[in-house]
Amino acid sequence: MSADLRNGNSATTGWDHSVDLLIVGSGAGAIATGIFAHDRGGKVLLIEKTHLYGGSSAMSGGSLWIPNNYLMAAAGVPDTPDEALTYLKHITRGAVPEEKLVRYVAKAPEMLRYLTDRGHLRMQSMLTYTDYYPEAPGGKPGGRSVEPEHFDARQLGDDFDRMREPAVQELVMGRMSMTATEAHHLLARHPGWIGLTSKIMSRYWLDVGGRMKGKRDRCLSLGNALVGMLRRTMLDRQIPLWLETAARELVVENGRVVGLVAEQRGRKIRIRSEKGVVLAAGGFESNDAMRKQYLPNPTEASWTTANPGNTGDAIQMGLALGAGIGLMDDAWWGPTTVVPGEDRARMLVIEKGLPGSIFVNKRGQRFLNEASPYNDICKAMYANHTAESPCVPAYMIFDATYRKKYPCGPFFPGSQQPDWALPKALKAARYLKKSNTLEGLAGELGIDAAGLKASVARMNEFARNGKDLDFHRGESLFDRYYGDEKVQPNPCLAPLETAPYYGIVVYAGDLGTKGGLEVDASARVVRTDGSVIDGLFAIGNCSAASMGPTYPGAGGTIGPAMTFGYILACEQIGN
Ligand SMILES: Cc1cc2nc3c(=O)[nH]c(=O)nc-3n(C[C@H](O)[C@H](O)[C@H](O)COP(=O)(O)OP(=O)(O)OC[C@H]3O[C@@H](n4cnc5c(N)ncnc54)[C@H](O)[C@@H]3O)c2cc1C
């Protein structure tokens, strides 16, 4: 940042463009904020650094964690603001000012209702997807997470081509999309799963117009559906979004942020924003240097599943103005597998809880409940990581029975995709390690054989008794969501006893980082001394997460990004 900008001496003339509210980024939080501000009479502009809009929000599951939402009421699932607050206070353990939690609980349902009533947002209740800590005080066995219904991409016209594609792990055969509810139905093989499979296949292949254009599914679900619905709402209002326009420097006048300098296809432009600038530019997960500086080590940018455009720019711009930062050593963690030839890591969401697999460290020892929320897995990896007992990376071990029945990373169950049918490139890269003995597998992975044999023997005993005496896998209702209900007495435990044995490397990955600029309950960025930087706002992953070090349930990242955007638009542009 140049000295004249920092000292507030910048010229008040010479602006290339002027708006009421400038929003940096184009994820769900950014777009929703643009809609709210526009509807309150503001002239709004969104700028996006990359050539695609949607950010990680478009790549995501698209779920929103909204306690006490109207869909719960409609489905007869009881919830109250008090219960939600009790839950949030319990799981955040004093790390988040109560005022922020109170505002979230009050405003999130209102935000959801607004976008549904006044826009194209159509969400459905995830009635069996539990809060991540359903047994905690105020926790719920389902309903607080909502996910998008399908959305027809044709409603976006050509604009669809400029939306970021879903994460590869969310597509069947790299092509077909389905909702999380549909995916769970198929995975659990609930009655009707065969009919659902053929419905998804025919939906895709019978879209002749779509197939003539390419392989991208136009029946959107998950994050693409969420961003599609929001983008359609934005298009209705003709709110401008400039792609390939990167925010570079904030401009300050008389101590107030009044705009910024952006780089648009190699050209510098100055954009004035009367009501301030909203930073919604994501975290720093794709910035390897920032990861190594702030996150626990070891860490690599290649371990993230999130958007490559999220390189911490907004955090750096805020820091240059003296903003405070928080939670920089934290992320929306999740164990990932790095598949050769794929440009993003895949998160092991389903695999980790299914029976017949374990996670071990380099000594071959288990050190966590593999079925616990993905955020907690990586926290346990780092908490247990020592020079004598490295846990980052860890290793997922499974046997032939698991391989036959369940998916793993890029592979379908062996019953549908046997080993001989695995892609040649992955065989050549020796991505999936395999051996007829546990000793042999340990050798392939470079881990301790005696430790692995002992861990497997102990797990096998737990599986027979249905009780994991070491880490309590399968005891929480959350664990069992991704278990196999046909396996009893514990749907998350089965012995590993059928050769060959398999293993893959598991990294401490993430869905995005959660550290960023410190904000108050109105999303205003504050300095290290707590004073407000006038005219500067931050939402989403460039702000220190309003959920603190925890993850309340599916949708716990995008729900707050959109809700604090709602709060700030109401306050800054008028109710
Ligand atoms: C596979 C996957 C599944 C997930 N599932 C869920 C889920 O179901 N529910 C949930 O709540 N969360 C989920 N997440 C996490 C969630 O997607 C992110 O936490 C969230 O989208 C972050 O929102 P954001 O607005 O901060 O950033 P983003 O949505 O990533 O948007 C930030 C945008 O800012 C742009 N940008 C960066 N720098 C600049 C700059 N200098 N100038 C202009 N633009 C810039 C980026 O290119 C990007 O487009 C998932 C993530 C992944 C990867």
The ligand as a Tripos MOL2 file, in Angstrom:
@<TRIPOS>MOLECULE
LIG
   53    58     1     0     0
SMALL
NO_CHARGES

@<TRIPOS>ATOM
      1 C1        -15.8900  -29.3820   -1.5740 C.3       1 LIG1
      2 C2        -16.3900  -28.3590   -0.6040 C.ar      1 LIG1
      3 C3        -17.5870  -28.5730    0.0600 C.ar      1 LIG1
      4 C4        -18.0550  -27.6100    0.9750 C.ar      1 LIG1
      5 N1        -19.3130  -27.7450    1.5120 N.ar      1 LIG1
      6 C5        -19.8180  -26.7500    2.2830 C.ar      1 LIG1
      7 C6        -21.1870  -26.7490    2.6800 C.ar      1 LIG1
      8 O1        -21.9850  -27.5950    2.2660 O.2       1 LIG1
      9 N2        -21.6230  -25.7390    3.4830 N.ar      1 LIG1
     10 C7        -20.7780  -24.7390    3.9160 C.ar      1 LIG1
     11 O2        -21.2200  -23.8670    4.6830 O.2       1 LIG1
     12 N3        -19.5000  -24.6980    3.5130 N.ar      1 LIG1
     13 C8        -19.0070  -25.6480    2.6840 C.ar      1 LIG1
     14 N4        -17.7310  -25.5600    2.2160 N.ar      1 LIG1
     15 C9        -16.9110  -24.4150    2.6320 C.3       1 LIG1
     16 C10       -17.3860  -23.1660    1.8970 C.3       1 LIG1
     17 O3        -17.4800  -23.4220    0.5170 O.3       1 LIG1
     18 C11       -16.4590  -21.9840    2.1220 C.3       1 LIG1
     19 O4        -16.1070  -21.8940    3.4750 O.3       1 LIG1
     20 C12       -17.2000  -20.7130    1.6980 C.3       1 LIG1
     21 O5        -17.7110  -20.8640    0.3950 O.3       1 LIG1
     22 C13       -16.2970  -19.5200    1.7520 C.3       1 LIG1
     23 O6        -17.0420  -18.4130    1.3140 O.3       1 LIG1
     24 P1        -16.3110  -17.0460    1.0010 P.3       1 LIG1
     25 O7        -17.3480  -16.1120    0.5290 O.co2     1 LIG1
     26 O8        -15.4730  -16.6690    2.1570 O.co2     1 LIG1
     27 O9        -15.3210  -17.4400   -0.1770 O.3       1 LIG1
     28 P2        -15.5940  -17.9430   -1.6510 P.3       1 LIG1
     29 O10       -16.9300  -18.5370   -1.8390 O.co2     1 LIG1
     30 O11       -14.4310  -18.8000   -2.0170 O.co2     1 LIG1
     31 O12       -15.5490  -16.6140   -2.5040 O.3       1 LIG1
     32 C14       -14.4010  -15.8060   -2.4960 C.3       1 LIG1
     33 C15       -14.2010  -15.2320   -3.8910 C.3       1 LIG1
     34 O13       -13.3270  -14.0960   -3.8050 O.3       1 LIG1
     35 C16       -12.4600  -14.1200   -4.9210 C.3       1 LIG1
     36 N5        -11.2820  -13.2850   -4.6470 N.ar      1 LIG1
     37 C17       -10.1690  -13.6330   -3.9580 C.ar      1 LIG1
     38 N6         -9.3220  -12.5940   -3.9190 N.ar      1 LIG1
     39 C18        -9.9080  -11.5850   -4.5890 C.ar      1 LIG1
     40 C19        -9.5120  -10.2580   -4.9060 C.ar      1 LIG1
     41 N7         -8.3220   -9.7590   -4.5470 N.pl3     1 LIG1
     42 N8        -10.3570   -9.4840   -5.6290 N.ar      1 LIG1
     43 C20       -11.5560   -9.9650   -6.0550 C.ar      1 LIG1
     44 N9        -11.9690  -11.2120   -5.7970 N.ar      1 LIG1
     45 C21       -11.1640  -12.0150   -5.0580 C.ar      1 LIG1
     46 C22       -12.1760  -15.5800   -5.1130 C.3       1 LIG1
     47 O14       -11.6690  -15.8670   -6.3910 O.3       1 LIG1
     48 C23       -13.5390  -16.2040   -4.8340 C.3       1 LIG1
     49 O15       -14.2860  -16.3050   -6.0320 O.3       1 LIG1
     50 C24       -17.2700  -26.4720    1.2720 C.ar      1 LIG1
     51 C25       -16.0670  -26.2550    0.5820 C.ar      1 LIG1
     52 C26       -15.6380  -27.1760   -0.3670 C.ar      1 LIG1
     53 C27       -14.3800  -26.8780   -1.1230 C.3       1 LIG1
@<TRIPOS>BOND
     1     1     2 1
     2     2     3 ar
     3     2    52 ar
     4     3     4 ar
     5     4     5 ar
     6     4    50 ar
     7     5     6 ar
     8     6     7 ar
     9     6    13 1
    10     7     8 2
    11     7     9 ar
    12     9    10 ar
    13    10    11 2
    14    10    12 ar
    15    12    13 ar
    16    13    14 ar
    17    14    15 1
    18    14    50 ar
    19    15    16 1
    20    16    17 1
    21    16    18 1
    22    18    19 1
    23    18    20 1
    24    20    21 1
    25    20    22 1
    26    22    23 1
    27    23    24 1
    28    24    25 2
    29    24    26 1
    30    24    27 1
    31    27    28 1
    32    28    29 2
    33    28    30 1
    34    28    31 1
    35    31    32 1
    36    32    33 1
    37    33    34 1
    38    33    48 1
    39    34    35 1
    40    35    36 1
    41    35    46 1
    42    36    37 ar
    43    36    45 ar
    44    37    38 ar
    45    38    39 ar
    46    39    40 ar
    47    39    45 ar
    48    40    41 1
    49    40    42 ar
    50    42    43 ar
    51    43    44 ar
    52    44    45 ar
    53    46    47 1
    54    46    48 1
    55    48    49 1
    56    50    51 ar
    57    51    52 ar
    58    52    53 1
@<TRIPOS>SUBSTRUCTURE
     1 LIG1         1 GROUP 0 **** ****
